[in-house]
Amino acid sequence: MQKLKNIQENKSNGRSVLVIGGGVGGIRAALDLAESRRNVILIDKSYSIGGLMTQLDRTFPTNNCDLCTVSPHLSENTRQIHLDLKPMTQLEQLTGETGNFEATLVTEPRYIDIDKCTACGECHKHFPEAVRFTPGLDPRAPTCMRYPQATPYAFSIDMEKVGDIEALQKVCKADAIIPDDMQKKITVEAASVVLSVGAELFDPAVLDNFGSGQFDNVVTGLEYERIMSASGPFQGDLVRVSDKKQPKKVAWIQCVGSRGINKADVPYCSGVCCMYALKEAIVTKERFAESIETTIFYMDMRTYGKDYELYLNRAKNDYGVKMIRSRPHSIIENSETKNLSITYAVEEEALQKTEDFDMVVLSTGFRIPETTIDLANRLGIELNPHNFAKTDHFNPVVTSKPGVYVCGVVESPKDIPETMVQASAAASMAASDLPAIMDVPESENDFMPERDVSGEEPKIGVFICDCGLEIGGVVDVDKMVEFSGTMPHVVVSQAVGYGCSSDSMAMIEASIKTNNLNRVVIGGCSPRTHETKFQDLVRRAGLNKYLVEIVNLRDQNTWAHMGQPREALDKAFKLLGIGISGVCKSRPLMDQTLPMNQNALVVGGGVTGMTAALQLAGQGIKVYLVERSPALGGLAKSIRKTIEGDDVRPFMNQLIDDVSANENIQVLTRSIIVDHSGIPGRFKTGIQTGPRMNYMQLDHGVTILATGALPNRPDVYGLGTHNSIVTQLELEALIENDPKKIKAMNQVVMIQCAGSREPDNPNCSRICCQTAIKNALRIHAIDPDIQIFILYRDIRTYGFQEDYYREARNLGVNFIKFSLDNKPEVWVENDRISVFVDDVILGRKIQIETDYLALSTGMIADDETTEDLSMMFHLPRTSDHYFLEDHVKLRPVDMSVRGFFIAGTTHSPKTIRESITQAYAAAGRAQTLLAKKEINLGAAVAKVDSSKCAACLICIRACPFSIPFINEDGYSYIDPAKCQGCGICAADCPAKAIQLLAFEDDQIMAKLDGLFGGLN
Amino acid sequence: MKNFEPEIVAFCCHYCAYTAADMAGSKRISYPSNVKIIRIPCTGKVDAIHIMKALEKGADGVYVAGCLEGDCHFKNGNTRARYRVEHVQKYLEELGWEPERVAMINMSAGMGEFFARTALEFTQKIKQLGPNPIKIINTDKNQKAVS
């Protein structure tokens, strides 16, 4: 049973950051701060943390199960000595100012002592009515625990619904019931506050046209997630509510309650619904039946995120999701069959069509609830007209009140990766109100001593996860348990449900202790994501962390072979055989450590690189800012105004001045990176710098890549053939520099997606729709008589950008839709430009003569730069040459190589505001490493057996890092602190005198034996 | 040998090939379940003896999958692995085995589809080659023993 330590005594001598809201954003912010050795108080009004994400079935674009992806984050909490988690707690009042806030917190009674509760569930069995929470449609509402991985893992009781309190107390064997528990009020000191309370989803029952709440088979997107979820009302079966039968036809209606002007509508775009509808449609086909027909009714498909366009293409082309551009007015239910009919307008034909569906999903968006408005008042922060937090022009995590920061959906509608980025950014900003990180002393944190298992025969415990349906739905967990039980040395073999849930972890820990196990095998997901977690678990149980082996039953088995359960089961047996046989040869090992180099290298001197450099410098970190061009500024220097109307130039000039004047930043312009070596925490990067290209070596612990992207200039629509055919950037410069020339125009045409969303550059450039609308509005402001046409495929003004789209339409800007297979044509005759486009509404091709043609060409990755750097730093890239982050959802600014972070447009196209957020996020993530004085190198180092070494020098020649040398005793020596752990020397050593610890030859042989056990 | 299902061992480096295999899974891209992965830090760690032992113990095919050439996290582990695989291939040829039973494959961490495709191609190739000769000998022996 894992418990959260109350470390109040730790907190009294250092100031804290108060994080309000324990959704995925609040958790990320709190973890970042705690990892940087900052004290955090995380409060959430609910009885366990996790927020909205824990109710989702799967998340786009990876289609992973959310519980699995979020749970490592949640339980990370329990490891953090700097983190004080207060569930069921709300902020009553905030007084004081930045650096010296006083927060009054009110904690509601749980009536259960979470330190005693073992979460056995007895209280619930006898008092099922004392249940507070109903996730989605779940009629069973099994517990107050919202999902199996709940943190903290304890029940909560609604005392008003308990009749016989004494009987309840008797039921609890752990004596954890506190019948007279009371509301508690405490005052805490906080240097700064991060607000991450999220938002609610719109309840469409207030609309009378879609039958939500009246028709059984009309559900919201979230309810559909609950229906598909393994922990949902139908245990993961996709069935209709009315007759519990699998639907054959499912439709989604987008923008329900969003992008509207009717009663109960909000005008903004919720930004995530297009993607979640696509996800739900894909998962429906993938998991339930390929034959289920899925149709999405949409206005514009807004797949503007990184690689999201590819997801849309997959949905359409690979899964056959039907896309219909129409906004249906209403749903009519057949009272007998409970089927639903939708009448919609067909775009290409001037007629209406009626179609029947078995189920209809309403894609509803985010709303700010009254409670948040009230909380904002108590915090003293301003809200925007849509009731979201009002933020700084160039920094979306800074609110109107100094010292109060904001992240996630409460700032604006957004998806999980963007929430994660903002959370890290807000944490980074909040930390800057505390003493600089370099001045905070490091404290010790020790586990219990390790049990000496040397000389013991292996006693293995095998624990197999079903991971909901992810593993258990494809292969029979009981059969795997039975199989493992027959293997030699296995003394415990059992199924553990969600192995990473708190109760399973506690059960495994107890089993290790009671059965005196000395080896552990976990059959579950990939060791890449969960090894650390289970290593910590066995460590807590008193075993060395290298005595656990993770068998990848999910990512490399049930996910890959979901269609062949028989083969998957056979493979599962063999993988378990490999793991069990291999773990017998595992030995206890010691991790190596080295002092951390606390300097940072920032590559790229644009707005992103400069922002990150300043943020790190503010924490007392020495920063090398390397820029290849002669001056700082990057692409943002050519942008004049944001869509909100803010001047970019003064902001940029200020930024450049601040960077140049900062003592902790060494600016190296005209510099290119030429070599790189070292390990995370101790990198050495060589640059050639200055007009003479002098060589210089930089020592640094972390690297932030902010090399940006390039403005695209594709050879389309006559770009480059005529002075008046230009890009949006050039149009913007003209608007700024020569408004007279604009005034002289009569017609301006803009063509969207010029060179984007096409087969050779399939992604969306994200920024072009808002850029076109920004420029259209500015042209209109110069002369309202100029006719402006924007030819588009989907207008992607996500979030509050929708306000400007609506304004442009109201002001008479003409929007004409075209499709990829029927693109506009541009003719230049006698210096006159004509654009031909099919007008769907008129049903014929129209010709627009124009004075000026602006092409929305967007951005393109800087292939040459990212290729060079990816080779040098060994970092992966996406298929369109942007850097590929470690995890698109959960680690959006971390790279797969520790110590590397990315920010800005080198990650994917984005606006200045978004780039700045990511810059703060990368700086914050970098601090989680730099805050440590030591680097853990792991234990996988090469070790020489001197009795076998013949000093043949082969290892010395083989090592790519020149680590081995012949010592004074005449044999090869490999310094464990310098060894990188590749094992090349071990493979080359002819005498087999070298072994790579954790991957020794006998372990590899044992694994092969485990695989072929039946054959030899 | 009509329904011959080969047993294939893939030594995959942690940084690229193993991650690519996870990626294939998370994208739900199917590949033959014949392939069983053994994770190693770098393909440079794979010794000729590991490949030979895998064949001796009954693998019908073995491949080593590492990072793209030039992208090895340990500089040149994958090129060393390629030499060793080529060495084993020559050795197999001398023994009268098909050298194609072992292979070196390079991929990046993001190439989930490629991982699945190469797993399929390699499995098909081994299916054509038929079972590991050792297994045939053993089966023959067993049959003789029975008769």
Interface residues (C-beta under 8 A of the other chain):
Chain A: T62 N63 N64 E286 S526 P527 R528 N552 R554 D555 Q556 N557 W559 A560 H561 M562 G563 Q564 E567 A568 D570 K571 K574 L575 I578 S870 M871 H874 P876 R877 T878 S879 L884 S896 V897 A940 A958 P960 F961 Q980 G981 C982 G983 I984 A986 A987 D988 L996 F999 D1001 I1004 M1005 K1007 L1008 D1009 L1011 F1012 L1015 N1016
Chain B: E7 V9 H14 Y15 Y18 T19 A21 D22 A24 G25 S26 K27 R28 I29 S30 Y31 S33 K36 I37 I38 R39 I40 P41 C42 G44 K45 V46 D47 I49 H50 K53 A54 K57 G58 A59 C67 G70 D71 C72 H73 F74 K75 N76 G77 R80 R84 S108 A109 G110 A116 K135
